[in-house]
């Protein structure tokens, strides 16, 4: 389903997501849906800074109503209502080592 864009994704981030997605699909031999998550430093004893993270759902039926198409990619923004503020109206980017929001 086409929905209003919650956030944008740069070409660098899209390429990285597609690359990791293809690797994961080959590993588990099934199609997946991208999950965009938020890694909060408070939840990991501040070992890592707060940042976006990528994961996958392998059962589409569980998340069908949550799937959005953002910049041509099917994905789920898998964050709490409070964490949506990190994404709404912003841009997901990738810098050769990590995802970040700008």
C-alpha positions in Angstrom: 0.0 0.0 0.0 1.3 3.5 -0.8 1.3 5.7 2.3 2.5 9.2 2.8 6.3 9.1 3.4 7.2 9.2 7.1 10.8 9.9 6.2 13.2 9.8 3.3 16.0 7.4 2.5 19.2 8.4 0.7 20.5 6.3 -2.2 23.5 5.2 -0.1 21.1 3.9 2.7 18.9 2.2 0.1 21.9 0.4 -1.5 23.1 -0.8 1.9 19.6 -2.0 3.0 19.2 -3.8 -0.3 22.6 -5.4 0.0 22.1 -6.6 3.6 18.5 -7.7 2.7 19.8 -9.9 -0.2 22.5 -11.5 1.9 19.9 -12.3 4.6 17.4 -13.7 2.2 20.1 -15.9 0.6 21.1 -17.1 4.1 17.5 -18.1 5.2 16.2 -18.9 1.7 13.1 -16.7 2.0 11.9 -13.2 1.2 11.9 -10.7 4.0 10.5 -7.3 4.8 12.9 -4.6 6.1 12.4 -3.4 9.7 13.8 0.1 10.6 14.4 0.2 14.3 15.9 2.6 16.8 18.8 1.5 19.0 18.7 3.6 22.2 21.9 4.1 24.1 20.1 4.0 27.4 19.0 0.4 26.7 22.6 -0.8 26.0 24.4 0.9 28.9 25.6 3.5 26.5 28.0 1.1 24.8 26.7 2.3 21.4 25.3 5.7 20.6 21.6 6.0 19.8 21.1 5.3 16.1 18.9 3.6 13.6 19.3 -0.1 13.0 18.0 -2.5 10.3 16.4 -5.8 10.9 14.0 -8.1 9.0 10.6 -9.8 9.3 10.3 -13.2 7.5 6.6 -13.6 8.1 4.7 -11.0 6.2 1.4 -12.0 7.6 2.4 -10.8 11.1 3.1 -7.2 9.9 1.0 -6.8 6.8 -0.9 -3.8 8.2 2.3 -2.1 9.3 4.1 -2.2 5.9 4.8 1.1 4.3 6.5 1.9 1.0 9.1 4.6 1.5 11.2 5.8 -1.5 10.1 2.6 -3.3 11.1 0.2 -0.6 8.7 -2.0 1.4 9.4 -1.6 5.1 8.1 -1.4 8.6 9.0 1.4 11.0 9.4 -0.9 14.0 9.7 1.7 16.8 7.7 2.8 19.7 5.4 5.8 19.3 8.0 7.8 21.4 10.8 6.8 19.1 9.0 7.9 15.9 10.2 11.4 16.5 13.7 10.3 15.5 12.4 9.5 12.0 9.3 11.6 11.0 10.2 14.2 8.5 13.9 13.3 8.5 16.3 11.3 6.2 17.8 7.9 6.8 21.4 7.8 5.5 24.4 5.5 5.6 28.1 6.5 5.8 30.0 3.2 5.0 29.9 2.1 8.6 26.5 2.9 10.1 23.0 4.2 9.5 22.2 7.7 10.9 19.4 10.2 10.7 19.8 13.7 9.4 
